[in-house]
Amino acid sequence: MADAWDNDAPATPTAPAQPGTAAPAWSPTDVAAEQPYSGSILPFSRDASGNVSFDPSAGILAPFYKGTKLTQDVAEGRVDPTSPAGVAASTGVAAALGLSAAPGIGAGEGILAAPAFKDAPFVPPSTEALQSAASAGYKSLPAMGVDYAPSHVADLAAQVQADPSFPIQEIAPQTHAILNKLQAVPPDGSNPSVPLTSLESARQMLGQIAHDYSPGQGQDSHAAGVAQKAIDGFVAKPPDGAVLSGDATTAAQTLQDARANQAAAFRSDRINGIANKADLAAAASNSGANIGNATRQRVAALLGNDKLTAGFSDDEIQGLKDVVHGTPTTNAARAIGNLLGGGGGMHAANTGVMGAIAGYETAGVPGAAAGLMAPAVGYGAKSLDNTLSTGALSGVDAAVRGRSPVADALRANPSQVPQSLTRSQAIAKALAMQAPAAAPAWQPGQEWNPAAPMAGGSI
């Protein structure tokens, strides 16, 4: 009888004999001509036909391959790492990589404990929010109870008027009238203090004069601006003994924030007014198809008015200029749109007819059909120009609203939004799940379980 191992084929592995039982007899059918094989060290496998190929799931690469695949499955939601199957898979990968499967060990508890929320992207406050914050700031001033000594307020007004470069009363009568009123200290002591609210009222009246650009008001406007800055300096840093009651420092900051929020709201209103007027002008002339050009015209008018651009930063002014001048893409889209009748009307009709004729002469009926599409291409280009131009103006508006105390507070205390797992967090969660409880050791007399360890430890 020939030796069964002469064929050099590996024997089919059999289950180990149960304790107390005899091993099953060997059968020739247990030997296969060829068996699929995966390398235990090298990453190669052999299929049933004997073909050998590279296999990342075999050999020393297997744990890393399986770990990467498990991570992807967890991250994309195909495997729940808390399910029995997910726990078993992560435990197997962890064991193969030499990591502990206990929570917080190996992969790191810090990663698993990553916050479930993250900072939301910054969004500038709305114009309404700025106006609301400014109003709340102004309304809180009376309750702060800040009062100044009348003599110090009178000295402030007198110092402004005594400056040799300050316009005289004859050419700046409105400003001098307000300053004269601040100097009027009743000798009988009937006005023992000047509330901050009264000083702010005087400042606001000076502000109206400072922004009056009507003919003949130049000197009064200049004088009012100088007086206004003097009051700002007094409130921000009062002289010793000037404050009679209240927290002047907190009140000054509240007032400064209210002014800044209100100013940002005013600048945003100007930009939104441009957008609204441009939309109405475009709708009236070309059914809204030429809103990009109308926007540029309105912005150019704003830039030509020093009164309307007062308060805009250099970067914001440059942003408005960029709307007018356009970008290479915007200008190209506008040129194509104008050339091909993107604005509609008779120009679009003529463009279509001429395109059809030229196309027919060049390529017959297909060319004529293509020529008829010229107005559609022009409309698309015009739409792109409109979108880019209005979008650029919206960008300036966002920058204006973002330069305000309300926006600064939002940046300092961002809202929180749910955070999704990153790839590294997903693999940490997959590999650091609780390992399943070990199966009880087999004891003599029990039904044999191949997965159960032998009593007294493993062999």
LOVEXGU-903081 format. One record per residue (C-alpha): residue number from 0; x negated, y, z negated. Coordinates in pm, 1 decimal, decimal comma. Each point is the difference from the previous one (the first is absolute). Layout:
TIDREN / resi / X / Y / Z
TIDREN / NUM / X / Y / Z
...
! end
This chain:
TIDREN / resi / X / Y / Z
TIDREN / 0 / 0,0 / 0,0 / 0,0
TIDREN / 1 / -143,9 / 339,2 / 101,9
TIDREN / 2 / -63,9 / 263,8 / -262,3
TIDREN / 3 / 285,9 / 246,8 / -0,6
TIDREN / 4 / -244,9 / 293,4 / -29,9
TIDREN / 5 / -195,4 / -89,0 / 315,2
TIDREN / 6 / 215,3 / 245,0 / 202,9
TIDREN / 7 / -162,2 / 294,6 / -189,0
TIDREN / 8 / 343,4 / 162,0 / -38,4
TIDREN / 9 / 67,8 / 157,7 / -335,5
TIDREN / 10 / 249,0 / -187,0 / -211,5
TIDREN / 11 / 335,6 / 159,7 / -74,5
TIDREN / 12 / -9,5 / 119,3 / -360,7
TIDREN / 13 / 239,0 / -173,8 / -235,4
TIDREN / 14 / 149,2 / 111,1 / -329,2
TIDREN / 15 / -191,9 / -115,6 / -305,1
TIDREN / 16 / 137,0 / -298,2 / -179,0
TIDREN / 17 / 227,3 / 72,7 / -290,6
TIDREN / 18 / -142,6 / -99,0 / -334,5
TIDREN / 19 / 79,7 / -355,3 / -80,2
TIDREN / 20 / 74,1 / -95,0 / 360,2
TIDREN / 21 / -206,4 / -164,9 / 269,5
TIDREN / 22 / -122,3 / 200,6 / 297,1
TIDREN / 23 / 199,2 / -65,7 / 318,6
TIDREN / 24 / -158,1 / -234,9 / 251,4
TIDREN / 25 / -179,3 / 156,6 / 292,4
TIDREN / 26 / 174,4 / -18,6 / 335,3
TIDREN / 27 / -155,8 / 43,6 / 345,7
TIDREN / 28 / 275,6 / 251,5 / 79,7
TIDREN / 29 / -155,1 / 228,8 / -259,5
TIDREN / 30 / -281,9 / 81,2 / 240,3
TIDREN / 31 / 62,0 / 243,1 / 283,7
TIDREN / 32 / -203,1 / 31,7 / 314,1
TIDREN / 33 / -34,6 / 375,8 / -54,0
TIDREN / 34 / 110,6 / 214,4 / -295,5
TIDREN / 35 / 37,1 / 379,0 / -8,8
TIDREN / 36 / -277,8 / 143,1 / -210,7
TIDREN / 37 / -65,0 / 339,6 / -167,8
TIDREN / 38 / -348,6 / 78,5 / -118,5
TIDREN / 39 / -53,8 / 36,7 / -371,6
TIDREN / 40 / -300,2 / 230,6 / 45,5
TIDREN / 41 / -18,1 / 109,3 / 362,9
TIDREN / 42 / 301,9 / 183,8 / 147,8
TIDREN / 43 / 73,0 / -256,0 / 272,3
TIDREN / 44 / 285,0 / -243,1 / 58,3
TIDREN / 45 / 53,0 / -303,3 / 223,0
TIDREN / 46 / 342,8 / -81,6 / 140,7
TIDREN / 47 / 144,2 / -347,5 / 71,3
TIDREN / 48 / -150,8 / 6,9 / 348,6
TIDREN / 49 / -348,3 / 53,7 / -135,5
TIDREN / 50 / -28,3 / 364,6 / 103,8
TIDREN / 51 / -211,1 / 208,0 / -238,9
TIDREN / 52 / 73,2 / 372,7 / -40,6
TIDREN / 53 / -67,3 / 291,2 / -233,3
TIDREN / 54 / 259,6 / 16,5 / -280,8
TIDREN / 55 / 0,3 / 291,4 / -249,0
TIDREN / 56 / 233,3 / -197,4 / -225,5
TIDREN / 57 / -265,5 / -271,4 / -47,6
TIDREN / 58 / -322,8 / -17,7 / -195,8
TIDREN / 59 / -140,1 / 288,9 / -196,6
TIDREN / 60 / 218,1 / 251,7 / 188,8
TIDREN / 61 / 325,4 / -167,5 / -104,9
TIDREN / 62 / 53,7 / 186,9 / -331,2
TIDREN / 63 / -61,1 / 339,0 / 160,6
TIDREN / 64 / 221,3 / -80,2 / 298,1
TIDREN / 65 / 282,0 / -120,0 / -222,9
TIDREN / 66 / -42,2 / 297,3 / -232,2
TIDREN / 67 / 20,4 / 246,2 / 290,3
TIDREN / 68 / 306,3 / -171,9 / 144,2
TIDREN / 69 / 169,0 / -7,7 / -340,6
TIDREN / 70 / -74,2 / 368,8 / -47,9
TIDREN / 71 / 155,6 / 82,8 / 336,5
TIDREN / 72 / 304,0 / -214,1 / -73,3
TIDREN / 73 / 49,9 / 172,7 / -336,3
TIDREN / 74 / -54,8 / 350,1 / 142,5
TIDREN / 75 / 246,1 / -60,9 / 285,8
TIDREN / 76 / 260,1 / -158,7 / -223,9
TIDREN / 77 / -15,5 / -355,3 / 136,9
TIDREN / 78 / -111,6 / -140,3 / -334,5
TIDREN / 79 / 130,8 / 100,2 / -341,2
TIDREN / 80 / -301,9 / -27,6 / -232,5
TIDREN / 81 / 232,7 / -57,9 / -295,1
TIDREN / 82 / 173,1 / -299,3 / 159,1
TIDREN / 83 / -115,2 / -356,2 / -83,2
TIDREN / 84 / -142,6 / -39,8 / 350,2
TIDREN / 85 / -179,5 / 334,3 / -23,7
TIDREN / 86 / -142,3 / -82,0 / -342,6
TIDREN / 87 / -121,4 / -340,3 / 119,2
TIDREN / 88 / -161,5 / 148,2 / 309,7
TIDREN / 89 / -172,1 / 282,0 / -189,6
TIDREN / 90 / -119,7 / -240,9 / -267,4
TIDREN / 91 / -152,6 / -227,2 / 263,0
TIDREN / 92 / -178,5 / 286,8 / 170,6
TIDREN / 93 / -121,4 / 136,1 / -332,9
TIDREN / 94 / -137,8 / -338,6 / -98,4
TIDREN / 95 / -175,6 / -40,2 / 335,1
TIDREN / 96 / -158,8 / 343,3 / -36,8
TIDREN / 97 / -103,3 / -70,7 / -357,3
TIDREN / 98 / 241,1 / 256,5 / -145,4
TIDREN / 99 / 223,4 / -37,4 / -299,7
TIDREN / 100 / 370,1 / -19,8 / 73,7
TIDREN / 101 / 93,3 / 146,5 / -335,7
TIDREN / 102 / 156,4 / 347,1 / 10,9
TIDREN / 103 / -254,3 / 282,4 / -6,6
TIDREN / 104 / -303,2 / -231,3 / 40,9
TIDREN / 105 / -207,3 / -21,7 / 316,6
TIDREN / 106 / 198,3 / 242,5 / 213,5
TIDREN / 107 / 12,7 / 261,9 / -275,7
TIDREN / 108 / 280,3 / 118,7 / -219,0
TIDREN / 109 / -66,5 / 358,7 / 98,6
TIDREN / 110 / 103,6 / -65,1 / 359,4
TIDREN / 111 / 311,0 / -187,6 / -103,7
TIDREN / 112 / 88,7 / 284,5 / -230,5
TIDREN / 113 / -25,8 / 256,3 / 279,8
TIDREN / 114 / 272,1 / 266,0 / -34,1
TIDREN / 115 / 327,3 / -76,0 / 170,9
TIDREN / 116 / 26,5 / 364,7 / 110,6
TIDREN / 117 / -219,9 / 245,2 / 186,2
TIDREN / 118 / 1,0 / 374,1 / 67,1
TIDREN / 119 / 247,1 / 100,1 / 266,6
TIDREN / 120 / -133,7 / 200,6 / 297,6
TIDREN / 121 / 13,8 / 373,9 / -61,9
TIDREN / 122 / 302,1 / 173,6 / 149,3
TIDREN / 123 / 14,3 / 382,2 / -24,5
TIDREN / 124 / 294,6 / 138,4 / -198,0
TIDREN / 125 / 296,9 / 127,7 / 195,7
TIDREN / 126 / 73,8 / 369,6 / 34,6
TIDREN / 127 / 299,3 / -48,9 / -227,4
TIDREN / 128 / -219,3 / -159,2 / -267,7
TIDREN / 129 / -239,6 / 295,8 / 15,1
TIDREN / 130 / 283,0 / 249,8 / -34,8
TIDREN / 131 / 148,1 / -193,4 / -290,0
TIDREN / 132 / -334,5 / -11,4 / -183,4
TIDREN / 133 / -55,2 / 372,7 / 53,0
TIDREN / 134 / 345,6 / 83,7 / -129,1
TIDREN / 135 / -48,7 / -217,0 / -308,5
TIDREN / 136 / -330,6 / 174,0 / -72,6
TIDREN / 137 / 146,3 / 349,3 / 20,1
TIDREN / 138 / 299,7 / -94,4 / -214,6
TIDREN / 139 / -226,1 / -136,7 / -274,5
TIDREN / 140 / -181,7 / 333,3 / -54,0
TIDREN / 141 / 253,1 / 173,7 / -229,6
TIDREN / 142 / 0,1 / -292,7 / -243,3
TIDREN / 143 / -380,1 / 27,3 / -34,7
TIDREN / 144 / 40,5 / 337,1 / -171,9
TIDREN / 145 / -321,1 / 157,9 / 128,2
TIDREN / 146 / -16,4 / 373,9 / -77,7
TIDREN / 147 / -275,8 / 255,7 / 63,6
TIDREN / 148 / -89,5 / 321,3 / -180,8
TIDREN / 149 / 142,0 / 299,5 / 196,7
TIDREN / 150 / -325,9 / 191,9 / -40,2
TIDREN / 151 / -201,3 / -273,3 / 173,5
TIDREN / 152 / 249,4 / -15,3 / 286,5
TIDREN / 153 / -17,8 / 380,4 / 34,0
TIDREN / 154 / -380,5 / -17,1 / 9,2
TIDREN / 155 / 22,8 / -259,1 / 278,0
TIDREN / 156 / 214,5 / 226,8 / 217,7
TIDREN / 157 / -215,3 / 305,1 / -72,3
TIDREN / 158 / -320,3 / -179,8 / 93,5
TIDREN / 159 / 147,7 / -102,8 / 336,1
TIDREN / 160 / 105,9 / 357,6 / 80,7
TIDREN / 161 / -332,9 / 146,0 / -116,4
TIDREN / 162 / -204,0 / -201,9 / 251,0
TIDREN / 163 / -141,1 / 249,5 / 254,3
TIDREN / 164 / 73,0 / -237,2 / 288,2
TIDREN / 165 / 365,0 / -41,5 / -100,2
TIDREN / 166 / 245,5 / 181,3 / 234,3
TIDREN / 167 / 142,4 / 319,6 / -149,9
TIDREN / 168 / 365,6 / 37,2 / -91,4
TIDREN / 169 / 88,8 / 202,3 / 309,9
TIDREN / 170 / -84,1 / -289,6 / 235,3
TIDREN / 171 / 98,5 / -285,7 / -232,3
TIDREN / 172 / 303,2 / 133,8 / -187,5
TIDREN / 173 / 174,5 / -332,6 / -63,9
TIDREN / 174 / -303,3 / -162,8 / -161,9
TIDREN / 175 / -73,6 / 302,5 / -219,0
TIDREN / 176 / 362,6 / 8,9 / -117,3
TIDREN / 177 / -27,6 / -355,4 / -134,0
TIDREN / 178 / -336,5 / 67,4 / -164,3
TIDREN / 179 / 132,1 / 319,6 / -160,6
TIDREN / 180 / 285,0 / -198,9 / -151,1
TIDREN / 181 / -245,0 / -250,9 / -149,7
TIDREN / 182 / -189,4 / 290,4 / -161,9
TIDREN / 183 / 308,8 / 145,5 / -164,0
TIDREN / 184 / -42,1 / -94,3 / -368,0
TIDREN / 185 / 277,5 / 158,0 / -211,9
TIDREN / 186 / -160,0 / 204,5 / -279,1
TIDREN / 187 / 278,0 / -94,9 / -240,6
TIDREN / 188 / -92,0 / -370,4 / 19,4
TIDREN / 189 / 336,4 / -97,0 / 149,0
TIDREN / 190 / -181,3 / -235,4 / 236,8
TIDREN / 191 / -228,9 / -198,2 / -234,1
TIDREN / 192 / -103,5 / -258,8 / 264,2
TIDREN / 193 / -0,5 / -77,9 / 371,1
TIDREN / 194 / 130,2 / -353,1 / 74,8
TIDREN / 195 / -183,1 / -207,5 / 256,8
TIDREN / 196 / 326,0 / -18,6 / 195,1
TIDREN / 197 / 3,2 / 380,0 / 37,8
TIDREN / 198 / -359,5 / 3,9 / 116,5
TIDREN / 199 / 84,6 / -275,6 / 252,4
TIDREN / 200 / 297,3 / 202,0 / 128,1
TIDREN / 201 / -233,5 / 294,3 / 64,5
TIDREN / 202 / -238,6 / -233,3 / 179,7
TIDREN / 203 / 275,7 / -134,8 / 225,6
TIDREN / 204 / 106,5 / 353,8 / 97,5
TIDREN / 205 / -360,8 / 77,7 / 87,2
TIDREN / 206 / -3,3 / -319,4 / 208,3
TIDREN / 207 / 291,5 / 120,9 / 208,1
TIDREN / 208 / -178,8 / 327,2 / 67,3
TIDREN / 209 / -324,7 / -181,6 / 82,9
TIDREN / 210 / 174,9 / -204,9 / 269,7
TIDREN / 211 / 178,2 / 297,5 / 156,2
TIDREN / 212 / -176,2 / 46,3 / 333,2
TIDREN / 213 / 238,4 / 260,3 / 137,6
TIDREN / 214 / -152,2 / 312,6 / 163,5
TIDREN / 215 / -134,1 / 251,1 / -250,7
TIDREN / 216 / -15,7 / -250,7 / -287,8
TIDREN / 217 / -359,7 / -108,4 / 46,5
TIDREN / 218 / -149,5 / 191,2 / -295,4
TIDREN / 219 / 286,3 / -88,0 / -234,3
TIDREN / 220 / -31,3 / -367,7 / 99,8
TIDREN / 221 / -372,1 / 6,1 / -69,9
TIDREN / 222 / 46,1 / 174,5 / -336,5
TIDREN / 223 / 269,4 / -245,1 / -106,0
TIDREN / 224 / -226,9 / -293,2 / 80,4
TIDREN / 225 / -278,4 / 147,0 / -215,6
TIDREN / 226 / 238,2 / 62,8 / -291,5
TIDREN / 227 / 141,2 / -349,1 / 31,3
TIDREN / 228 / -346,8 / -158,0 / -31,5
TIDREN / 229 / -69,0 / 216,4 / -306,5
TIDREN / 230 / 310,5 / -134,0 / -172,7
TIDREN / 231 / -99,8 / -357,7 / 91,0
TIDREN / 232 / -339,0 / 51,9 / -162,2
TIDREN / 233 / 158,7 / 148,9 / -312,6
TIDREN / 234 / 239,3 / -294,4 / -43,3
TIDREN / 235 / -266,5 / -260,7 / 70,4
TIDREN / 236 / -248,2 / 152,1 / -248,5
TIDREN / 237 / 162,0 / 257,4 / -231,5
TIDREN / 238 / -231,1 / 238,5 / -189,8
TIDREN / 239 / -54,2 / -59,2 / -369,9
TIDREN / 240 / 305,0 / 111,2 / -196,0
TIDREN / 241 / 224,9 / 25,5 / 307,2
TIDREN / 242 / 212,1 / -306,1 / -82,4
TIDREN / 243 / 245,3 / 57,2 / -284,0
TIDREN / 244 / 181,1 / -336,4 / 5,3
TIDREN / 245 / 30,5 / -329,5 / 187,1
TIDREN / 246 / -245,9 / -231,7 / 174,0
TIDREN / 247 / -127,3 / 233,1 / 270,1
TIDREN / 248 / -238,2 / -259,6 / 147,7
TIDREN / 249 / 270,6 / -261,1 / 61,0
TIDREN / 250 / 239,0 / 264,3 / 129,6
TIDREN / 251 / -260,9 / 129,9 / 244,0
TIDREN / 252 / -59,7 / -350,7 / 140,4
TIDREN / 253 / 374,2 / -63,2 / 28,6
TIDREN / 254 / 44,9 / 327,1 / 184,2
TIDREN / 255 / -293,8 / -69,6 / 231,1
TIDREN / 256 / 137,5 / -345,6 / 87,4
TIDREN / 257 / 347,5 / 141,0 / 64,0
TIDREN / 258 / -141,5 / 261,7 / 237,3
TIDREN / 259 / -211,6 / -256,7 / 184,4
TIDREN / 260 / 291,2 / -241,3 / 41,3
TIDREN / 261 / 227,3 / 279,1 / 120,9
TIDREN / 262 / -264,4 / 123,5 / 245,1
TIDREN / 263 / -45,1 / -350,9 / 143,1
TIDREN / 264 / 377,5 / -29,1 / 40,7
TIDREN / 265 / 11,4 / 334,3 / 183,0
TIDREN / 266 / -277,0 / -106,1 / 240,0
TIDREN / 267 / 174,7 / -331,1 / 64,0
TIDREN / 268 / 323,6 / 185,3 / 71,9
TIDREN / 269 / -178,1 / 209,2 / 262,2
TIDREN / 270 / -127,4 / -311,6 / 175,8
TIDREN / 271 / 337,3 / -173,1 / -21,3
TIDREN / 272 / 159,7 / 314,6 / 135,7
TIDREN / 273 / -232,0 / -19,1 / 299,8
TIDREN / 274 / 96,4 / -363,5 / 57,7
TIDREN / 275 / 372,0 / 72,0 / -25,8
TIDREN / 276 / -13,0 / 301,0 / 231,6
TIDREN / 277 / -213,4 / -190,8 / 251,9
TIDREN / 278 / 250,2 / -284,4 / -3,0
TIDREN / 279 / 291,2 / 238,8 / 63,0
TIDREN / 280 / -189,3 / 183,5 / 276,2
TIDREN / 281 / -87,6 / -325,9 / 174,7
TIDREN / 282 / 355,0 / -130,6 / -31,0
TIDREN / 283 / 140,8 / 318,7 / 148,4
TIDREN / 284 / -233,5 / 4,1 / 301,8
TIDREN / 285 / -92,9 / -357,3 / 89,3
TIDREN / 286 / 217,9 / -228,1 / -213,3
TIDREN / 287 / -286,9 / -39,9 / -245,4
TIDREN / 288 / -245,9 / -127,6 / 262,3
TIDREN / 289 / -237,5 / 295,1 / -46,1
TIDREN / 290 / -22,2 / 15,9 / -379,5
TIDREN / 291 / -378,8 / -35,6 / 9,8
TIDREN / 292 / -43,4 / 321,0 / 197,8
TIDREN / 293 / 256,8 / 180,8 / -216,0
TIDREN / 294 / -189,0 / -110,0 / -312,2
TIDREN / 295 / -328,2 / 137,8 / 132,3
TIDREN / 296 / 162,1 / 332,9 / 82,9
TIDREN / 297 / 150,5 / 35,4 / -347,5
TIDREN / 298 / -326,4 / -89,2 / -171,4
TIDREN / 299 / -186,9 / 251,9 / 214,4
TIDREN / 300 / 246,1 / 268,7 / -111,9
TIDREN / 301 / -58,2 / -94,7 / -364,6
TIDREN / 302 / -377,5 / 24,9 / 40,3
TIDREN / 303 / 41,0 / 348,5 / 145,5
TIDREN / 304 / 175,8 / 128,2 / -314,0
TIDREN / 305 / -230,0 / 71,0 / -296,1
TIDREN / 306 / 295,7 / 25,8 / -236,1
TIDREN / 307 / 127,2 / -346,7 / 84,7
TIDREN / 308 / -342,2 / -166,2 / -19,4
TIDREN / 309 / -80,9 / 152,8 / -339,5
TIDREN / 310 / -82,8 / -277,0 / -245,8
TIDREN / 311 / -96,8 / -266,3 / 254,0
TIDREN / 312 / -345,0 / -150,6 / -53,3
TIDREN / 313 / -267,5 / 3,1 / 268,7
TIDREN / 314 / 56,1 / -371,1 / 66,2
TIDREN / 315 / 375,2 / 53,5 / 35,1
TIDREN / 316 / -53,7 / 290,7 / 239,4
TIDREN / 317 / -232,0 / -219,0 / 205,6
TIDREN / 318 / 265,3 / -273,3 / 2,2
TIDREN / 319 / 253,1 / 246,8 / 139,5
TIDREN / 320 / -248,2 / 109,9 / 265,6
TIDREN / 321 / -51,2 / -363,4 / 97,0
TIDREN / 322 / 375,3 / -30,6 / 57,4
TIDREN / 323 / -15,5 / 290,3 / 244,9
TIDREN / 324 / -315,9 / -110,1 / 182,0
TIDREN / 325 / 89,6 / -369,2 / -6,4
TIDREN / 326 / -224,5 / -303,6 / 25,0
TIDREN / 327 / -132,1 / -161,4 / 321,0
TIDREN / 328 / 274,9 / -262,1 / -23,2
TIDREN / 329 / 274,3 / 255,5 / -62,9
TIDREN / 330 / -116,1 / 226,2 / 279,8
TIDREN / 331 / -30,5 / -290,1 / 246,4
TIDREN / 332 / 350,2 / -119,0 / -86,1
TIDREN / 333 / 136,9 / 351,9 / 43,7
TIDREN / 334 / -171,3 / 40,5 / 338,7
TIDREN / 335 / 131,5 / -334,9 / 128,3
TIDREN / 336 / 345,8 / 72,0 / -134,9
TIDREN / 337 / 14,1 / 339,7 / 171,0
TIDREN / 338 / -138,6 / -137,6 / 327,1
TIDREN / 339 / 246,9 / -287,5 / 21,1
TIDREN / 340 / 309,5 / 185,5 / -115,0
TIDREN / 341 / 12,4 / -135,8 / -353,1
TIDREN / 342 / 221,1 / 288,3 / -108,4
TIDREN / 343 / 288,6 / -112,5 / 218,8
TIDREN / 344 / 211,8 / 222,9 / 224,4
TIDREN / 345 / -64,1 / 74,5 / 365,3
TIDREN / 346 / -374,6 / -41,5 / -38,1
TIDREN / 347 / 50,7 / -360,9 / -106,4
TIDREN / 348 / 238,7 / -61,9 / 290,7
TIDREN / 349 / -240,1 / 151,9 / 251,8
TIDREN / 350 / -288,6 / -199,9 / -145,6
TIDREN / 351 / 199,5 / -321,3 / 40,7
TIDREN / 352 / 92,8 / 74,5 / 359,8
TIDREN / 353 / -350,9 / 101,4 / 99,9
TIDREN / 354 / -142,6 / -304,2 / -178,1
TIDREN / 355 / 240,5 / -231,0 / 181,6
TIDREN / 356 / -88,9 / 148,0 / 339,6
TIDREN / 357 / -374,0 / -21,6 / -62,3
TIDREN / 358 / 33,4 / -351,8 / -136,3
TIDREN / 359 / 205,4 / -117,8 / 297,4
TIDREN / 360 / -254,9 / 134,5 / 245,8
TIDREN / 361 / -278,1 / -175,0 / -191,8
TIDREN / 362 / 152,9 / -336,4 / -94,7
TIDREN / 363 / 350,7 / -13,1 / 137,1
TIDREN / 364 / 297,3 / -80,9 / -221,0
TIDREN / 365 / -210,0 / -112,0 / -300,1
TIDREN / 366 / -194,0 / 326,5 / 23,4
TIDREN / 367 / 320,7 / 203,0 / 15,0
TIDREN / 368 / 126,6 / -177,4 / -311,4
TIDREN / 369 / -325,2 / 78,0 / -178,3
TIDREN / 370 / 19,5 / 363,9 / 110,3
TIDREN / 371 / 345,7 / 31,8 / -151,6
TIDREN / 372 / -151,6 / -91,8 / -336,3
TIDREN / 373 / -217,0 / 315,3 / -7,4
TIDREN / 374 / 254,2 / 202,4 / -207,1
TIDREN / 375 / 19,9 / -284,2 / -252,1
TIDREN / 376 / -377,6 / 7,0 / -40,8
TIDREN / 377 / 15,8 / 376,7 / -40,3
TIDREN / 378 / 273,2 / -33,3 / -262,0
TIDREN / 379 / -212,3 / -247,8 / -194,4
TIDREN / 380 / -300,2 / 233,0 / 9,6
TIDREN / 381 / 214,0 / 294,3 / -108,1
TIDREN / 382 / 140,8 / -204,4 / -288,8
TIDREN / 383 / -353,2 / -85,5 / -111,6
TIDREN / 384 / -93,6 / 367,6 / 6,4
TIDREN / 385 / 308,3 / 86,0 / -207,0
TIDREN / 386 / -75,6 / -269,4 / -256,0
TIDREN / 387 / -365,1 / 95,8 / -40,0
TIDREN / 388 / 69,1 / 373,1 / -25,3
TIDREN / 389 / 278,6 / -28,7 / -256,9
TIDREN / 390 / -202,5 / -260,7 / -187,7
TIDREN / 391 / -298,4 / 235,2 / -22,1
TIDREN / 392 / 223,5 / 271,1 / -145,6
TIDREN / 393 / 139,8 / -248,4 / -252,0
TIDREN / 394 / -357,4 / -80,6 / -98,5
TIDREN / 395 / -65,6 / 364,9 / -84,3
TIDREN / 396 / 322,0 / 9,5 / -201,3
TIDREN / 397 / -112,5 / -304,4 / -198,2
TIDREN / 398 / -335,6 / 167,0 / -69,6
TIDREN / 399 / 177,8 / 314,8 / -120,6
TIDREN / 400 / 222,8 / -196,5 / -239,7
TIDREN / 401 / -300,3 / -203,5 / -110,7
TIDREN / 402 / -176,6 / 316,8 / -119,9
TIDREN / 403 / 212,4 / 61,4 / -307,2
TIDREN / 404 / 1,5 / -78,3 / -374,0
TIDREN / 405 / 281,8 / -251,4 / 51,2
TIDREN / 406 / -215,0 / -184,9 / 255,0
TIDREN / 407 / -299,4 / 9,2 / -236,3
TIDREN / 408 / 214,0 / -159,3 / -271,1
TIDREN / 409 / 111,1 / -273,0 / 240,8
TIDREN / 410 / -361,7 / -78,0 / 87,3
TIDREN / 411 / -99,3 / -13,4 / -366,1
TIDREN / 412 / 294,0 / -224,6 / -93,7
TIDREN / 413 / 90,6 / -206,6 / 308,4
TIDREN / 414 / 307,0 / -218,7 / -1,0
TIDREN / 415 / -46,7 / -375,2 / -6,4
TIDREN / 416 / 109,7 / -252,4 / 263,8
TIDREN / 417 / -15,0 / -383,0 / -6,3
TIDREN / 418 / -336,7 / -136,3 / 104,3
TIDREN / 419 / -32,5 / -302,3 / 226,0
TIDREN / 420 / -269,5 / -258,1 / -60,6
TIDREN / 421 / -327,9 / 47,9 / 180,9
TIDREN / 422 / -174,5 / -301,3 / 147,9
TIDREN / 423 / -244,3 / -19,8 / -292,6
TIDREN / 424 / 284,9 / 21,5 / -248,3
TIDREN / 425 / 188,5 / -270,2 / 187,7
TIDREN / 426 / -289,0 / -245,8 / -20,6
TIDREN / 427 / -53,5 / 88,2 / -365,2
TIDREN / 428 / 363,1 / -69,3 / -71,5
TIDREN / 429 / -11,6 / -323,1 / 197,9
TIDREN / 430 / -315,1 / -132,5 / -166,4
TIDREN / 431 / 69,9 / 112,4 / -355,5
TIDREN / 432 / 345,4 / -150,6 / -47,9
TIDREN / 433 / 58,6 / -233,1 / -290,7
TIDREN / 434 / -131,3 / -348,2 / 76,3
TIDREN / 435 / 262,7 / -276,6 / -23,6
TIDREN / 436 / -8,8 / -203,8 / -318,8
TIDREN / 437 / -223,6 / -307,2 / 18,3
TIDREN / 438 / 176,0 / -335,0 / 41,6
TIDREN / 439 / -2,8 / -215,2 / -315,0
TIDREN / 440 / -273,1 / -266,0 / -11,5
TIDREN / 441 / 105,0 / -352,4 / 92,6
TIDREN / 442 / 35,4 / -239,2 / -291,4
TIDREN / 443 / -4,2 / -378,2 / 18,0
TIDREN / 444 / 349,5 / -138,3 / 44,7
TIDREN / 445 / 121,2 / 298,4 / 200,4
TIDREN / 446 / 82,8 / -9,0 / 370,0
TIDREN / 447 / -315,0 / 94,3 / 185,8
TIDREN / 448 / -18,5 / 350,9 / 154,5
TIDREN / 449 / -295,5 / 64,2 / 234,8
TIDREN / 450 / 6,4 / 372,8 / -87,8
TIDREN / 451 / -23,2 / -62,1 / -376,6
TIDREN / 452 / -347,1 / 5,1 / -160,7
TIDREN / 453 / -117,2 / -304,0 / -188,0
TIDREN / 454 / 18,9 / 7,4 / -378,6
TIDREN / 455 / -318,1 / 126,7 / -154,8
TIDREN / 456 / -88,1 / 236,8 / 285,8
TIDREN / 457 / -85,2 / -20,9 / 363,8
TIDREN / 458 / -256,3 / -230,2 / 150,5
! end
